[in-house]
């Protein structure tokens, strides 16, 4: 049963520390998304990649957040330095999006619950 | 621009009664429409989607949704609610002519009361 995996599942850190979240997309999927979920803002798209190339990261605070795909099996989201307002659940999702087949759904990982003290 | 509205933050229904979770959308062209469910401390799970064809789409766990182009709606329904259906439900849309991620609504919390 193919699924998106994320590590760590929970992270508690202190303000100012670097946080790295990792995601392994479903094998064969060519598109990876990073979302942030909070009670106040709901589900926000931070960034997404297709074929490992970043397509849009306009949802991300550029000064402290960075997202990369070093290879097809790993996506990372890094926060440096972290702040209490970054506390949220961060979801990775992957999908197969091809020209003429844009109706495919996205599959979500279980999320990383980040708490910045 | 694409957008989704879920007008109800919370829906309460008695077990065994039919349930409806509302969703309206806005896209410049024709839509692809999706419903996802999120259980506590879990990621979003795909329930069903409308791509083309029959306006009534059947999905997982007995859920179905009806695409109504004239009303730009895609309401989620189930004939008989279960307590285990209690969760957060998200509607999402993508314009079929675009090459963009899904746009999600803010979610509707469904509580099924025994």
Interface residues (C-beta under 8 A of the other chain):
Chain A: X4 X31 X33 X42 X43 X45 X48 X56 X91 X93 X97 X102 X103 X105 X106 X107 X108 X109 X110 X111
Chain B: X32 X34 X36 X42 X43 X44 X45 X46 X49 X51 X90 X94 X96 X98 X99 X101 X102 X104 X106 X107
